[in-house]
Amino acid sequence: MTYKFFTNTARTPQTQPIPGRAAEIVQGRSGGYMFDPGIWGMLRRCLLIGTAQSTYYADKHELTDDFIHVIQQCVYENPQRTAEEILYASDGRSINNSAPILALVLLSMGETQTAKQAFVELFPQVVRTGSHFYEWLNYTKSLRGFGKIIRQCGATWLSNPDAKALAYQLLKYQQRHGFTHRDALRLFHVKPISADHQALYHWVTQGWETLPETAPDALRQIWWYERVRRQPEATYEAITQGRLTHEMIAPIGQMDQRAWQLLLEGMPVGALLRNLGSLTALGVLEAHKSKNLKRVAAMLTNKQRLRKARIHPIDVLKALKTYASGGQIGRSRKTWIPIARITDILETALELSFETVAPTGKVFMHAIDVSGSMSYCTVGSVGLSCCEIATAMALATAKAEQNYAIRGFSTQFRDLGITARDSFRDALKKATDNNFGGTNAAVAYEWAIQHRFYADVFCFWTDSESYAGRQHPSQALAEYRRLVNPKAKAVYVTLAPYQLSLVDPKDPLSWDFGGFDPAAPRAIQMIAQGEI
């Protein structure tokens, strides 16, 4: 009998902190001990993922309390860096703009002049649409009130020198989050800077009692909107000549198949993604209408258009899942028979929405967390699980490479049967059919050691709440390097906004990413090549 069991510290159960590292480690809500990601890692993670949805281990109020505390600490320490992180997330990388807008409000509450100046400079880059503007107003009213810099920014937004662009926003988003345009104009005491602005503000506050015979170019869409309100039979002309969007025309127009056909011909990428089901249900999209299908393909399989429209991969994934369901999930009240060609287009669009580079020639092991918590945690109104999103992101990376394996981990490490030849739909089904058990991220390394699997990069897609192993993932990785590949790298993509990390901060070959970033696959490839 020996006391090796006591003196050997190479392995520590995940329910205990690693000896000598207690100051760097925090206990997760699952009971496991993990490393603290630090406030800047946590800030990016929350900005990209958001905290407005409950997870398996915490509700949205608890998560958002953590988020707000992190933002406040970051603003105190470095407001300019905080502003840069908000902009990074807002520029098409966050799943939506709500988390960056909330952070923007908290930045405006910073006590230093540097924080306030950073807010003023950042404001127009984050608050881009009428919907953003009214969401910002709502958070501002609830958290801080309308002081001098808030009134300055609000008045500047409502005084956009491009009267035509401003009219578009005010018509498209006539009210949101408990505010109307009339409320905003009166709140900020906005003064017109041109005749066009004067006419626009008059329409907002008082409406048009009579329809002018002609309209100034800047208010052309509003003129057509008012005409359709009085003459619904002018719907087709309003779409073709007035360029009214579906949000503008649908509440007041005669919305038959012809109207939707006309809308399709000028519909933006984001609106098209959201309305594919309705267009199919109305018969605008049908298998034999090749011209319309080609139009959809040209819009959704153009990488530059997707990026310009800030289309996030999750937007495409939601559209794919909703469309393939035929209306059984999502907000639509319509049902439809999915068209195979549209589904194929969405598959291609999803692949294009991720940023990748040429194949690296390295060997990748993708370890997808398929534990019970990953199936419970949902993102977005369609109810995408973290497991589904992890699978989609892993598959996007695998499709860019030639040498890889994709397996699922919980308390076991099993083959999910997923290959780069799988469609996203098939891969999602294989992953969700395998949701089981608790979470042990170390099991991936243990399996690789047992089978002498040589990997250049381990990619974990997880919520990071690992607790069930007999050793910490960082300890298992060290053992893998000693026995198989001393230069193995590890990337952990965290898909829930928890304040913990599986990455040893002293390990220069391990990285922690905030989830849902479209650039993650490309960054992983750059890590594999040694460019990061």
Protein Blocks (a to p, Z undefined) as FASTA:
>chain_A
ZZklmmmmkbccfkbccehilmmpccdfkopacddebjmlmmmmmmmnopabccfkbcfk
lmmmmmmmmmmmmmmmommlmmmmmmmmmnopamblklmmmmmmmmmmpmbfklmmmmmm
mmmmmmmbfklmmmmmmmmmmmnopafklmmmmmmmmmgfblmlmmmmmmmmmbgehiaf
klmmmmnopacfbfklmmmmmmmmnopfbacfbdcfklmmmmmmmmmmmmmmlmmmmmmm
nopafklmmmmmccdfklmmmmmmmgcfklmmmmmmmmmmnomacfklmmlmmmmmmmmm
cfklmmmnopafklmmmmmmmmmnnopgcjbfbdcdddfklmmmmmmmmmmmpccdddeh
iacdddddfbfklmmpcgdjkopafklmmmmmmmmmmmmpmbdcddddfkbccdehiafk
bcfklmmmmmmmmggcjddfklmmmmmmmnopacfbdcdddehiafkbcbdfklmmmmmm
mmmmmmbccddddfbfcdbdfbdfklmkbccddehiaklmmmmmmmmnopZZ
